[in-house]
Amino acid sequence: MNLVHNLGVVKSPEVVNIHQAKTHLSRLLVRVGRGEEIIIAKAGKPVARLAPVRDKPKRRVPGTAKGKIWMAPDFDAPLPDEIIDEFYK
């Protein structure tokens, strides 16, 4: 099954059984190194995923959006009853 994602085609991970994974581990790791994901199944049920290691995201620095965000002074004020009632219909 192919899914369209960000104008690219994303393939579903290939599923291999444990015997195939043991026999062809080196080949599977080459594919994973290229960005593919491989699912390892036992008796047809997925039990593990071989996936590429992703770089850690950059550490967030608090305060970088200071002065860029505006929040109404009453943003946390209670909602009017007519709006609350809409949640319970």
N, C-alpha and C positions, 0 to 999 in steps of 0.2 A: 504494500500500500504506500503510495506517495502522497505527501501533503505539501501544499504550497505554503511557504513561510518566507516572508520578506522577499518576495519575488524570486525565491530560489526553490529548488526541489529538495525536500528532506525525505530520505528513505527510512523506512522502519528498520530497526536493527535486525541483523540476521540471527536466527536461532540455531545453535549447534548443540548436539548432545555431548555428554561428558566424554565419551570415547573419542569423538571428533576433536574436542578441545584438547585432550591430552596428546593425541596423535599429531595435531597440526598447530600446537601452541605458538611456535615461532612464527608461522605464517599469519596466524590471527593477530599476534602482537605487531607485526608489520602493518597490518590493516588498521589496527587501533592507533598506531603511531601516525597514520595519515588522517586521523580524525573520525574513523568509523567507531560505532559501538557494536559489540557482539554480546548476545544473550546466551548463557550456558543453561541448558535445561536437563533435568533428570526425569525420565519417564514422561517427557513432554511438558513438564511444568518448569517455568523459569526459576532458577535458584541463584544465579549470579550474573553480574554484568561486567564485561571487560570494557572499559571506557578510557579515553585519553585523560591524562592528568592535566588539569587546567591551571594556568598561572593564577596565583592568589590575586584577588582584586586589590587595587591600591588602597592603602589605609585611609579611612575617612578622617578629615580634619574638622573638628567642631568649629563652628563660627564662620565658615566660608560663605554662607548665604546671608550673613548678617546685613540688614538694610535692604535686602532684595525681596523680603516677604512681608506682606501686610496682613494683619488680622484685625477684624472688627472688635471693638472693645467688648461687645456683648456676644461673642462667638459661642460661649458656653452657657448662655442664658437658657432657661427652660423653653422648650418649644410650645407654641400655642396648642390648646386642646384639639382644635380641628386637624392639625397635622398629626398629632399623636394618635388620634382616632383612625386615621388612614392606615396606620400600621396594623391595626387589629381587625380590619375588614376581611 
